[in-house]
Amino acid sequence: EKAKVDPLSANEKEMGRGRSLYRQHCELCHGREGRGDGPSAKLHARNARPPQDLTRPEIQANMTDGEIFWKIGTGFRENKKIVMPAFVDEIPSAEDRWRVVLFVRTLERKEAGN
């Protein structure tokens, strides 16, 4: 799964749908800007660990498109604790999950001067 590459093009239509899905399903934990500071982030931190700050360049660099896609669909567990729930039922379309990947890639914080 890690080797998969997002098959969709980053255009206004795809990004708009990805943003909408992110806001509906991901913002609660990852926050509107992707900083891991959503309204449920503290609860998640108590139960497992805090949501990742998706704006951090090192987080973006260390996750492939395929890995993000896989985590959206199947979720992520650590020591039997749900770190991130699966969203395959909420986002059943593979194309829609790829659209979320496209949007997540836009959250990376750019360094000053870049």
C-alpha atoms as one frame of an Amber mdcrd trajectory, in Angstrom:
protein
   0.000   0.000   0.000   2.843   2.394   0.805   4.007   2.386  -2.813   0.660
   3.528  -4.217   0.597   7.001  -5.717  -2.460   9.231  -5.776  -3.972   8.693
  -9.239  -5.925  11.963  -9.209  -4.768  15.339 -10.456  -4.686  18.239  -8.041
  -7.276  20.490  -9.651  -9.918  22.768  -8.169 -12.746  20.200  -8.400 -10.776
  17.333  -6.800  -9.302  19.600  -4.113 -12.709  21.057  -3.275 -14.190  17.602
  -2.754 -11.129  16.535  -0.716 -11.414  19.644   1.480 -15.114  18.998   2.047
 -14.500  15.363   3.046 -11.579  16.367   5.287 -13.756  18.913   7.072 -16.547
  16.394   7.499 -14.455  13.452   8.731 -10.952  14.584   9.755 -11.250  18.086
  11.172 -12.736  16.866  14.446  -9.349  15.443  15.452  -6.775  16.953  13.082
  -8.257  20.462  13.192  -9.293  22.843  10.421  -5.688  23.645   9.482  -4.389
  20.094  10.133  -2.407  20.928  13.278  -3.837  18.068  15.357  -5.811  20.521
  17.474  -9.406  19.657  16.602 -12.166  19.607  19.225 -11.662  15.874  19.898
  -7.846  15.967  19.944  -7.538  16.038  23.747  -9.914  13.092  24.137  -7.895
  11.172  21.558  -4.664  12.009  23.387  -6.076  10.561  26.619  -7.261   7.360
  24.910  -4.288   6.700  22.617  -2.093   9.583  21.460  -2.674  13.018  19.983
  -3.592  13.319  16.307  -0.613  14.107  14.096   0.108  17.666  13.086  -0.279
  17.310   9.327   1.293  20.721   8.743   4.747  19.546   9.845   7.040  19.027
   6.832   8.660  15.956   8.414   5.265  14.301   8.904   4.360  14.978   5.270
   7.769  13.761   4.045   7.558  10.514   6.023   4.094   9.479   4.799   3.546
   8.284   1.244   0.271   8.924  -0.565  -0.478   5.213  -0.269   0.085   5.243
   3.482  -2.279   8.184   3.977  -4.865   6.484   1.743  -4.515   3.231   3.709
  -4.870   4.982   7.089  -7.989   6.820   5.951  -9.578   3.536   4.877  -8.431
   1.103   7.548  -7.489   3.365  10.431  -4.488   2.850  12.651  -4.072   0.933
  15.903  -1.217   0.909  18.363  -1.161  -1.642  21.198  -4.850  -2.437  20.603
  -5.743   1.237  21.030  -7.390   3.036  18.154  -5.085   5.872  17.198  -7.161
   6.748  14.140 -10.522   5.180  13.307 -11.208   3.654   9.901 -13.280   5.752
   7.512 -13.943   3.204   4.768 -17.638   3.100   5.728 -17.929   6.889   5.914
 -15.884   7.420   2.728 -16.570   4.220   0.734 -15.354   5.612  -2.595 -11.639
   5.004  -3.187 -11.580   8.111  -5.391 -12.949  10.192  -2.524 -10.280   8.847
  -0.165  -7.659   9.832  -2.774  -9.252  13.297  -2.846  -8.685  13.552   0.899
  -5.030  12.602   0.316  -4.761  15.446  -2.217  -6.134  17.882   0.336  -3.951
  16.588   3.179  -0.909  17.324   1.011  -1.916  21.007   0.884  -1.749  21.306
   4.667   2.048  21.200   4.854   3.465  24.337   6.403   5.848  26.068   4.041
   9.060  27.526   5.422   9.541  31.292   5.150  11.047  32.231   1.825   9.728
  29.146  -0.019
